[in-house]
């Protein structure tokens, strides 16, 4: 009797969460259309979230037109690729580059004129696009651009951590269960959807604590592994002078030690 009740409770919570997301999206879109949602008093986190939600109703930004060589590629690439299906993309690109170099100047001039005409039309369309943006549209677009830059910086940071061989972060009990469940489904030949975690999460929520015990123990072992590897990695980073990569408390303690050493050195000099 307890298991059906747990499952019913989990279903109700999922339904409430879905309803809340729907209401949030509707209110956000309605507020943007009424030009009264964004204000300078809103916090940064709120604006980032709303910019993500509302990106679907921002006017689509016009694609910048290509140059004369781009128009030439659009006319020739498909036919050349069909005629040389055994060639790689790099080889096809080299062939196209040679064809453009050997193209008579009058034909090149025709492509340049077409490109100039398309560019002038783009300028007119872009002016119309900018004129029809509201103040809220501009704020959302700016926030989306900031989010894009933050994500780019985050990817760059992750790449650096990968090169420095930073230990893999620990996993929680649910992560171990999800991996085991998905592996089991794949072994049975089931077709895995793009987002199967909703079903797996529902199973986890109604699972008894006794069944979760195994995964909790795996998570504890993984935490021990992570802490040990992180201590060894931070010792290596400290030896290389990369104090900026140490965890905050450890980095702060190291800065205090450096300040103390500096003060002692200055005191010795004065005496």
Long-range contacts (C-beta under 8 A, 24 or more apart in sequence): 3-206, 3-208, 6-205, 6-206, 7-202, 7-206, 10-202, 10-205, 10-206, 11-202, 14-198, 14-202, 24-53, 25-53, 28-53, 28-54, 29-54, 29-57, 32-57, 32-136, 32-137, 32-140, 35-134, 35-135, 35-136, 37-136, 38-136, 38-139, 38-140, 47-139, 47-143, 48-143, 48-146, 48-147, 50-140, 50-143, 51-140, 51-143, 51-144, 51-147, 52-144, 52-147, 54-140, 55-140, 55-144, 58-137, 58-140, 58-141, 58-144, 59-129, 59-132, 59-133, 59-137, 61-129, 61-141, 62-122, 62-125, 62-126, 62-129, 64-122, 65-115, 65-118, 65-119, 65-122, 66-115, 67-115, 68-108, 68-111, 68-112, 68-114, 68-115, 69-100, 69-111, 70-115, 71-111, 71-114, 71-115, 71-118, 72-96, 72-100, 72-103, 72-111, 164-233, 164-237, 164-242, 164-245, 165-233, 166-233, 166-245, 167-226, 167-229, 167-230, 167-233, 168-226, 169-226, 170-219, 170-222, 170-223, 170-225, 170-226, 171-219, 171-222, 172-219, 173-212, 173-215, 173-216, 173-218, 173-219, 174-201, 174-204, 174-215, 175-219, 176-215, 176-218, 176-219, 176-222, 177-204, 177-207, 177-212, 177-215, 178-204, 180-215
